[in-house]
Amino acid sequence: WARLRLPNGQVARCAWKETLKPAEKVRMARNIKVTINDRSEIAEVLYYAQLAVKLEYNEDGVYRFITVAMVSVYSRPDPELLQKSSQTVWSCQHHGDQALQLVSVKSIHSVVAMVPHRPVLPSGVEEDRFFLLEKPGLGLLTVDEETEDEGDGDE
C-alpha cells in the first residue's frame, strides 16, 4: 500500500506511489523520523510491505504477518554545521540505494520535511544536501484530535 497512518495522526506516504504522480500533485510526505538500532534516524520510505514470519515458539508452523517499510536512510548531520548552529541545523546527504534498511512500521515516529539546500559547510565544501524540518509540538498530538490530512483518493 502507499500510505500509513501513524499514532500521532500523520499519514506517511512512500516513493513508490508519489513518484507516479505529477509534481504538482505530490504531497511529499515520505520522509520520516524512525528509530533504527536505538538511534533516531531520518529516512525516505520507498514502500510498505507485509512479511510472513514464523513464530519461533510455535511447533505448528504458524506464521504471523509483520508490517515493514523499506527505507533509504539519510546521513547523520554535518557535525560542524550542527555545532555552529547550536544543534538547530540538521543538514544531511541522501544516499539512495546505498543506505537501504528494512524497518518495522512500529518504529516510525513522525513525518518530517527534508528541504533541499546547497550550503557552504564550515569545511569550505559546497554540496547538495537536505535540512530537516519538523512540525513543532507534534509530540502533543493524539489520534483523537483532528488532523490536517484530507483524503486525496489514492488507495
Secondary structure, 3 states (H helix, E strand, C coil): CCEEECCCCCEEECHHHHCCCCHHHCCCCCEEEEEECCEEEEEEEEEEEEEEEECCCCCCCCEEEEEEEEEEEECCCCHHHHHHCCCCCCEECECHHHHEEEEEHHHEEEECEEEEECCECCCCCECCEEEEECCCCHHHCCCCCCCCCCCCCCC
